[in-house]
Amino acid sequence: MTYAPAHPRWLDADEQVTWRTYLAASKAIGEAIESQLQRDADIPHTYYEILVRLSEAPGRRLRMSQLADLCLASRSRLSHAVTRLEERGWVSRHACPDDGRGMLAALTDEGMNALTEAAPGHVNAVREQVFDRLSPDQVKQLREIGEAILGGTSPFSRLRGAMSG
């Protein structure tokens, strides 16, 4: 059970507008990205994210638990998605060689091809929905805001250095 203070700190008018604007923007971006991926690649965004995470991993493989953490998904939800990706031939599962209890998800060549085909349209949609609408300073602020909301440095910050080098 969560703690509810006896006297809630209500949002003031500016905070209320900011909150509702954030929710509307998040929803609009999410719907646009989902729609583009479904229309152009017949891939839900959740599946696309799994393929991306696996493509970036050493050997294109990750422990299922680590993949769930990276995708901010429950283990059961991730397992269901990986099952659907296995049915498409895009992902395979294997027992962890160093831990008989763990499972690895591996991106297949077919999965890599599907990701390679879907990526240009996805990146274009992300640019149209977010980056083309913001100045470079706003992009930096957006990242900093995301990091603050996540409680510090984003788990994705390491990508900045990896992609610039």
Contacts in CASP RR format, 6 or more apart in sequence:
PFRMAT RR
TARGET T0000
AUTHOR 0000-0000-0000
METHOD contacts of the structure
MODEL  1
MTYAPAHPRWLDADEQVTWRTYLAASKAIGEAIESQLQRDADIPHTYYEI
LVRLSEAPGRRLRMSQLADLCLASRSRLSHAVTRLEERGWVSRHACPDDG
RGMLAALTDEGMNALTEAAPGHVNAVREQVFDRLSPDQVKQLREIGEAIL
GGTSPFSRLRGAMSG
11 19 0 8 1.000
28 129 0 8 1.000
29 129 0 8 1.000
29 130 0 8 1.000
30 45 0 8 1.000
30 129 0 8 1.000
32 125 0 8 1.000
32 128 0 8 1.000
32 129 0 8 1.000
33 45 0 8 1.000
33 122 0 8 1.000
33 125 0 8 1.000
33 126 0 8 1.000
33 129 0 8 1.000
34 44 0 8 1.000
34 45 0 8 1.000
36 121 0 8 1.000
36 122 0 8 1.000
36 125 0 8 1.000
37 43 0 8 1.000
37 44 0 8 1.000
37 45 0 8 1.000
37 48 0 8 1.000
37 118 0 8 1.000
37 122 0 8 1.000
37 125 0 8 1.000
38 44 0 8 1.000
40 118 0 8 1.000
40 121 0 8 1.000
41 48 0 8 1.000
41 114 0 8 1.000
41 117 0 8 1.000
41 118 0 8 1.000
41 121 0 8 1.000
41 122 0 8 1.000
43 51 0 8 1.000
43 114 0 8 1.000
43 118 0 8 1.000
46 71 0 8 1.000
46 73 0 8 1.000
46 81 0 8 1.000
47 81 0 8 1.000
47 84 0 8 1.000
47 85 0 8 1.000
47 90 0 8 1.000
48 115 0 8 1.000
48 118 0 8 1.000
48 122 0 8 1.000
49 71 0 8 1.000
50 67 0 8 1.000
50 71 0 8 1.000
50 78 0 8 1.000
50 81 0 8 1.000
50 82 0 8 1.000
50 85 0 8 1.000
50 91 0 8 1.000
50 105 0 8 1.000
51 85 0 8 1.000
51 90 0 8 1.000
51 91 0 8 1.000
51 107 0 8 1.000
51 111 0 8 1.000
51 112 0 8 1.000
51 114 0 8 1.000
51 115 0 8 1.000
51 118 0 8 1.000
52 115 0 8 1.000
53 62 0 8 1.000
53 67 0 8 1.000
53 70 0 8 1.000
53 71 0 8 1.000
54 60 0 8 1.000
54 61 0 8 1.000
54 62 0 8 1.000
54 67 0 8 1.000
54 91 0 8 1.000
54 105 0 8 1.000
54 106 0 8 1.000
54 107 0 8 1.000
55 107 0 8 1.000
55 112 0 8 1.000
55 115 0 8 1.000
57 107 0 8 1.000
59 106 0 8 1.000
60 106 0 8 1.000
60 107 0 8 1.000
60 112 0 8 1.000
61 94 0 8 1.000
61 104 0 8 1.000
61 105 0 8 1.000
61 106 0 8 1.000
61 107 0 8 1.000
62 70 0 8 1.000
62 104 0 8 1.000
62 105 0 8 1.000
63 96 0 8 1.000
63 102 0 8 1.000
63 103 0 8 1.000
63 104 0 8 1.000
63 105 0 8 1.000
64 75 0 8 1.000
64 78 0 8 1.000
64 79 0 8 1.000
64 82 0 8 1.000
64 93 0 8 1.000
64 102 0 8 1.000
64 103 0 8 1.000
64 104 0 8 1.000
64 105 0 8 1.000
65 75 0 8 1.000
65 102 0 8 1.000
67 78 0 8 1.000
67 82 0 8 1.000
67 105 0 8 1.000
68 74 0 8 1.000
68 75 0 8 1.000
68 77 0 8 1.000
68 78 0 8 1.000
70 155 0 8 1.000
71 78 0 8 1.000
73 81 0 8 1.000
82 91 0 8 1.000
82 93 0 8 1.000
82 105 0 8 1.000
85 91 0 8 1.000
85 111 0 8 1.000
86 92 0 8 1.000
86 93 0 8 1.000
88 110 0 8 1.000
88 111 0 8 1.000
88 114 0 8 1.000
89 108 0 8 1.000
89 110 0 8 1.000
89 111 0 8 1.000
90 107 0 8 1.000
90 108 0 8 1.000
90 110 0 8 1.000
90 111 0 8 1.000
90 114 0 8 1.000
91 105 0 8 1.000
91 106 0 8 1.000
91 107 0 8 1.000
91 108 0 8 1.000
91 111 0 8 1.000
92 105 0 8 1.000
92 106 0 8 1.000
92 108 0 8 1.000
93 103 0 8 1.000
93 104 0 8 1.000
93 105 0 8 1.000
93 106 0 8 1.000
94 103 0 8 1.000
94 104 0 8 1.000
94 106 0 8 1.000
95 102 0 8 1.000
95 103 0 8 1.000
95 104 0 8 1.000
96 102 0 8 1.000
96 103 0 8 1.000
96 104 0 8 1.000
107 115 0 8 1.000
130 142 0 8 1.000
131 139 0 8 1.000
134 142 0 8 1.000
143 154 0 8 1.000
146 154 0 8 1.000
147 153 0 8 1.000
147 154 0 8 1.000
147 157 0 8 1.000
END
